[in-house]
Amino acid sequence: MAATSSFVKWTVFLVIFTSAFALSSSKPTKCAGETCKGVEAIPDWDYLLFVVQWPESFCLYYNASRSTNGDQKCIIPSGVRDWTVHGTWPTKIGTEGPTNCNNTWTFDFSKVKDLESQLQKAWPDLLSGSTYDSFWAHEWDKHGTCASSLPALYGEHNYFGSTLKMHSHFNMDSILSAAEIVPSKTSNYTRDAIFNAIKAGAGGMPDLTCYQKNLHDGSGIQQYLAEVRLCIDKTFKPMDCPKPSSKHVTRTAYYEPCSSKVPIMLPPITA
């Protein structure tokens, strides 16, 4: 009965969430005219990667590699106890990006001032020593300028506001806890269990990345769930993430694709 109830709940959510963006689906998929002046040269892209990160896993990685990061340290703000946003990234099937689509359109914090409290909680900068809005500016410069070719994401307020909506609706804590996948110092989970829980709860096959830490005794690795990447089409409907090609893999500067051969931990937030 619990599984049925969860399925019904998420089915209702998907209907509501899709309806919330109904206007955007009736608009052209590329901006045009004075309203969207300056985006004509943005390379085309196929879908959005909506990426959330588990703060504790990021800090475990980052602080373990401090010798290469100078004095900068990962610190989880006191009010953050949930999955946080890494970004919303326009993506072309078979490759990465596009990125940095307009280097003259720099981030203007005043355009999202009314979203500040939500951004601090849902999309915080976890690195000490950064300027107040540097993480948001980075995500806008690299990804938001490219996303602006979609009318619903044109400009800072639409880009950040829409991402905050997705963070709220695709509540990763609720999705995973419904499948009894919760932060723990002792419990491990399989990749399949995590993958299937997110697929059922979010409505599409995700990409999963892990921080893989070598064990001190040299016996193998310990995996920590680090990021969940959901693929969202241009009408804001969840879709199955395309299978990685040789040109596009989930490996990042920090993480590797989660292995199905090694248990995965979701460490409690300790800050």
ZIZI-V184672 format. One line per field, one symbol per residue. psi: psi as a letter, one per 30 degrees, with the letter a starting at -180 (. if undefined). A space follows every 10 residues. Layout:
psi->???
This chain:
psi->eeeeeeeeef eeeeeeeeef geeeffllfk llaeehkfgf gklllelkjj klljeeeeee eeffgfffgb fkkkkklfgj glklkeljjk kkkfalalli fjffilkjef fgefgeeeee efhlkfklfl legeeeeeee eeeefefffk efgkleeeee eeeeeeeeei jeeeeeffgh jlkkffklll eeeeeeeeee efglklkkkk jjkkkeggfb lkkkkekkjk kkafggkklk kkkkaffjlf kafellkkkf fklklikkkf .
